[in-house]
């Protein structure tokens, strides 16, 4: 299919291409997390307004939503070479991030460039999942789980920087931009696997398949339940831990909270990889239901553990960190297995768009709920998402189309 030595050794081509994809994805996604890392570093020496902090974070999220909507409507991942789409997106993101090193840390132009960066990530994250899916042969859950695990480590990195400090903030932007530019070059050396069928034209009606087809609708509803909890938990856990440690009189409460938050989010990478490996063997719905039930229980309990023994708090937090992300890749894998082959890229992009749009709501709701009901109410509100997600995935498990999941393992 691609010519040369790689095709004569398909497994070697698969492993080499996936290794290149994984490295490229991690390198490109660094621009996503760079603002959070920069904020963590600036806070060591300067005051930054909460409004400006929120703008920098939400600009990337909003840009990603805009980018995924455009990509899905134009069916870009199903019509063009995935590697070229990835490379172009990573290169533009590198330029937008590199410019930030020459600007003040906040301001309208900075927000605009972060929004552009988020739009470009729509050509990196879902496209990377689509590229991984072209190589799947009984291991789709693990392949996408590896990519989600890499994203998880990236999400944890700002908390490590906040705990350790070190690099100057302009340097962080510069390194992130250089890594994204390198990923744009590196992805050209990856091959596309045999499991791909391209669309020949734009078909906006394909977007409706995500809701019209019952099995896809249930998989997407499960994903939305998962996303309701995930990013809000990642965004607000550090503040909860800082307040809890301060109330307990723990020395260096902020630093200790950042270290624990880094550990909780970072250990989720193991959860994503383990969840993918397990789902390919016991089934997508089994793993997603188990993970969401566990994370919902952790969310419901966490706010009540402020005065519990410290060991109990830490253990529950770590279990939450593993379970909250263990199922993430399996919703994407389910869409890839349930969708028409010519619309997989479009529907994966649409799924991530809807999920990240929902995160903007749950992230913003937490402070209001916490001010009215405390952390018990705030984290308890997050538990509603995975609880409803369990219902959706249980219904999918009993749907005839579930036979197409994980080679019939559901």
N, C-alpha and C positions, 0 to 999 in steps of 0.2 A: 504493500500500500504506500509506504513512504520511501522505498528503495534502500539499497545499501545493506550494510551488515546487520542493522537493527532488525529488519524484517526477517532475516534468516535465523535470528535468535529472539523470538517474540518475548520470552520472559525477561531476557536481559534488557530488551528495549523497554519493557514495562517498568522494571525496577529503576532503570536509569532515568526514564522520563518522569516517573513519580518523584524521584529524589530531586530532580531539577525543579519540578513544579513546587514541591514543598519548600525548598530553599527560596525560590522566587517569590512564593506567596508570603513567607515570613518577612523577606526583605522589603517587599512592596507595601505590606500592611503596616510597617513601621511609621509611615507618614500619618496613618489614622491616629495612632496613640501619641504622636509627638506633642500635641498641644497639652494633653494631660500630664505628660512628663515635664514639659516646660513650666506649667503652672506649679507642679510640685517643687521644682528647683527655684523658681522666682519667689515662692512663699518663704524660702529660707532667709531672704534678704529684703524683700519688698512686700508691701501690702497690695493685694489685687482685689478689686471689687467683686462681690459675689455675682453681680450682673454680668461683668466682663468674663468671669470664669465660666458661667453658664453659656454665654454666647459662643465662646471658643469651642466648647464641647458640643453644643447643639447644632452649630453651623455644619460640622462634619456629618452628624446624623441626618440633618435636613438635606444636605447635599447628596448623601447616599440615597435617600428616599427619592429625590428628584431624578437622580441618575438611573435608578432601577426602574422607575416609571417609564422614562424615555427609552431605555434599553429594551424593556419588555414590549412596549407598544411597537417598536421598530423591529422586534424579533432579532436583535443583533447577535445574541449568542448562537442562534440557530441558522444564521445566514452567512456569517463570515468566519474566517479562520480564527479559532479561539486564541492562538498564540499571538497573532497580530493585534487582536482586540485587547488582549492582556497587556502587550508591550506598549501600545499607544496610550492606554489608560495610565499605566505606571509611569511613563515618561512625562506626561502632562502633570501628573500628581507630583513628580520629582521637581519639576520647574516651579509649580505653585508653592511647594514647601521650601525650596531653596530660596525663593524671594523673601520668605519670612525672616531669614537670618539678617536681612538688611533693613528691616522695618522695626518700629517700636513693638513691644510685646502685645499691645492691644490696639484696637481702632477699626474703623469701617473696612479699610482695605484688607486688614488681617482677617477679619470675619469673612469677607468675600473670597479670599484665597483658600480659607479652610473649607468653605462651601464647595468651591471648585474641586478641592482634594476629595471631599466626600463623594461628589458626582463621579469622579474617576474610579473610586473604589468599587462602584457598580460594575466596572469592567475588569475588576481583579478578583473579588471574593466569590461571587456566584459563577463567574467564568472559570475560576480555578476548580470549583466543585464540578462543573460540567466537564472540564478536561479530565479530572480524575475519574469521572463516571465512564468515560470512553474506554478505560482500561479494565473495568470491573469484570471479574469472572468469579462469582460466588463470594466476593469480598468487598462489595460496594460500601457496606456500613463502615468497615475499617478504613477504607481509602478516604472517605469524606471525614471520618472521625479524626484522621491524622491532620487534615487541614483545620478542622475546628479546634483541635488541641493546640495547633500553632497559634491560632487566633487567641486562644485562652491565655497562653504564655505572654502574648503581646499585651493583652488587657491587664495582666498582672504587673507588667514592667514599670508603669508609673509609680506604683506603691513602693517598689524596690528603690527607685530613684529618690522618692520622698524620704525614705528611711536612711539612705546612705549619702545622698547629695553627690558632689564631685564635679560633674561636667557643667560648663557654662551653657545657658539656655540657647544661645545662638549656635553653639556647637551641636546641640541635640538636633536642631532643625537641619543643620548641614549634613550630619551623619545620616539622618532619615532620608533626606533627598538623594544623597549618594547611593544609598542602599536601593531605593526605588529605581533609580536610573540603571543600576547594575542588574536589577531583576528584569528590566525591559530588554536588556541584551541577552541575559541568561535564558529566558523562556524560549528563545528561538531554537535552542538546542534540544528542547523536548519534542517528542513525537506525539501525535494524536492516535489514540487507540482505535481498535476496529469497531467499537460500539458507538458509531455516530451516523446519523442520517440528517442531512442538511435540508432546511426549508429553502424553497426557491423564491419566495416572495413574502412581503409583509402580510400577515393575516391577523388583524386585531382581534378577530373572533376567538383566537386561541387563548387569549387572556380569560375569556369566559369559562373555558374548560376547567379552570381552577375551582370554580364554584358550581358549575352545572353537573360535573361528574361527581356523584355522591362520594366515592372512595377518596378522590382528590380533595373534596371539600372537608371530609373528616380529618385527613392528614394535615391539611392546612389549619383547621381549627385546633388540632392538637399542638401544632407549632405555635400558634398565637397564645395558647395557654402557657406554654413554656416561655415564650418571650416576654409575656406580661411580668413574669417573676425575674428572669435572668439579669437583665441590665440594670434594673432598679436595685437588685441585691448587690451587684457589683459596684454600683454608684454610691450606695449609702451605708454599706457595712462598716467602712472605715470610721465614719462619724459616730455610729452607734458604739463601736468598740472604744473609740477615744473617750466618749462621754462615760461609758461604763468603767473604763480603767481609771479615769480621773475621779469618779465617785468612790472607787475602791481605794484611792490613795496610792495607786501604783506610780512609781517614779518613771519619768519620761513617758507619760501615757500616750502622747501622740506618736512617738517613734515606735513604741511597742504595738500600738494599734496598726500602724503601717506595716510592720513586719508580719503581724498575724494576717492582715488583709492580703498581703502578697502571697503568703503561704496558702490561704484559703482559696484564692482565685487560681494561683499557679498549680495547685494539686488537681484542679479541675482538668488539666491537660491529660492526666492519667485517667480520669473519669471518661473523657471523650474517647481516648484510645481503647480503653477497656470496654466501654459501651459499644463501640463499633465492632470490636472482635466478638463480643457476646451476641450482638444482634444478628450477625451473619450465621450464628450457630443455633440460637434458640428462637429468633424471630424479632422483627422490628416492634410490633405492638407490645410484646412481652417486656422488652427492655424499656420502652418509653413509658409504659404504665408503671413499671416498678420504680423507675427513676423519678417520675413526677410525683408518685405517692410518697416517696422518701423525702424529696425536696419540699413538698407541701407540708409535711409534718415538721420538718426543720424550721420552715418559715413561720409556721404557727407557734412553735415552741420558743424560738430565739428571743423574742421580746420579753419573755417571762424569765429568762435566765440571767438577767442583770445582776441579781444577788446570789445566784447559784454558785457552787464551788467552781473555781476557775478552770479546773480540769474538765468539768462537764461542759462549760461554755465553749472551751477550745475544741473539744471532741465533736460537739454538735455542729460547730461552725465548719470544721473540716469535712464532716459528712455532708453538710449542705453544699460546700464547695465542689465536692465530687459529683453529687447527685444532680445538681442544678444544671450541669452541662453534659452529663453522660448521655442524655437522650438527643441532644441538639442535632447531631449529624443524621440521626435516623429519620427525622422528618423530611430532610432533603433526599435521603436515599429512597424513602417511600415514594416521593413525587417522581423521582427518576424511574422507578419501577412501574408506577401506575400510569404515567402520562404517555401520550402518543410520542414515539421516538423523535419526530420532527419538531416537537415543541418543548422538549425537556429543558433546554437552556432558558427559554422564555419563561416557563413556569417556575423554575428554580429562582430566577430573578424576581418574578412577581411575588413569590413566597417570602423572600428575604425583605422585599420592599414593605409588604404588609406587616411583617414582624417588627422591623425597625421603626415603622410609623407608630406602632402600638407602644414601643418602649418610650417614645417621647411623652406619652400620656402617663404611664405608670411612674416614670422617673419624676415627673413634675408633681404628681399626686402625693408622693411620700411625705414631703415637708408639711403639707396641710393636714394630712391624717395624723402625723406624729404630734403636731402642735395641739390637736384636738383630743387624741386618744392615747398618745404616747407610742413608744416603739412596739408595744404589744398590738396596737391597732394597725400601725404602719406595716409591720412585717406580716401580720395576720391577713391584711388586705392582699398582699402578694400571694398568699397561699391559695386564694380563690382561683387564680389562673391555672396552675398545674392540676388542681382538683377537677376543674372543668375539662382540662386537657385529657385527663384519665378517662373521662366519660366518652369523649370523642374517639380516642384510640381503642376503647373497648368496643364501641360500635363498629369501628373499622375492622377490628379483629373478627367480628361476626359477619362481615360483608363478604360476598362471594369473591370480589376482586382481591381480597387479602391473600388469596392463593398465589398471587403474583409477587408477594413480598418475600424477600430473602429465600428465594428458591422454594417457596411453598411453606416455609416455617412460620409465616405470619409474624 
